[in-house]
Amino acid sequence: MTRRGLAVRAAGAALAAALLTACAGGGAPADRTGGKAPEPARGGAGGLPPVVDRVPTRDRVVFLTYDDGAERDPRFPALVRDRRLPVTLFLTDTVAGPAYGDFARLRAVGASLQNHTLDHPALRGLPYPGQRAEICGQQRKLNARFGVRPRLFRPPYGRYDTATLRAAADCGITAVVLWRAAPDPSGALAFTHGEPRLRPGDVIAIDPDRPKGAALTERTEKVLEEIEGRGLRVGRLEDYL
């Protein structure tokens, strides 16, 4: 294994306790990445969308992303509105569908709604037709409900394969979005790879469904303190992809 591979594996092990799944519902939450760091970002090739956890930019911006569940903290929409935060929400129909009205209110105060599949399966290894049904099906759901055609997609658990990228492209997706940083249980940012500090262009994933500890609004505010302490600001992800 290369030195980079060892570093990524070590980072993934350290992060496993920090990243919880975006799925709502009963039972103990699973690790967002299935016990591993999300796969390293790479550029698109052969007409496939690029996979990114960081956006190359000279602007001093980072990006706040959430998977489902953000509507469960009733104070979160006010934070998005008052701070004018251009957050990105990746939605799964079977998780977020019962609360689409709440997500409409979040969209009204500046949130962007993007694709996280219909049913939140682990896509890697699934046949292409099933992956396409999951991604295109959620494209249709979000278009019917909100009149939006998402361009960004986050695969559940951060796991994907070439069939995922093919299906995403065929469904109108232009970029597959992972994350380089996420708050650990203490609220401090943990990093999947690379230098352990925020850099311009980093994608941050904040788990909205953590069952213990601070509420989503408090955890977001703590991340904002670190962002601002680094002389950075929150950018709109869609403007950079």
Secondary structure, 3 states (H helix, E strand, C coil): CCHHHHHHHHHHHHHCCCCECCCCCCCCCCECCCCCCCCCCECCCCCCCCEECECCCCCCEEEEEEECCHHHCCCHHHHHHHCCCCCEEEECHHHHHHHHHHHHHHHHCCCEEEECCCCCCCCCCCCHHHHHHHHHHHHHHHHHHHCCCCCEECCHHHCCCHHHHHHHHHCCCCEEECCCEEECCCCCEEECCCCCCCCCCEEEECCCCCCCCCCHHHHHHHHHHHHHHCCCEECCHHHCC
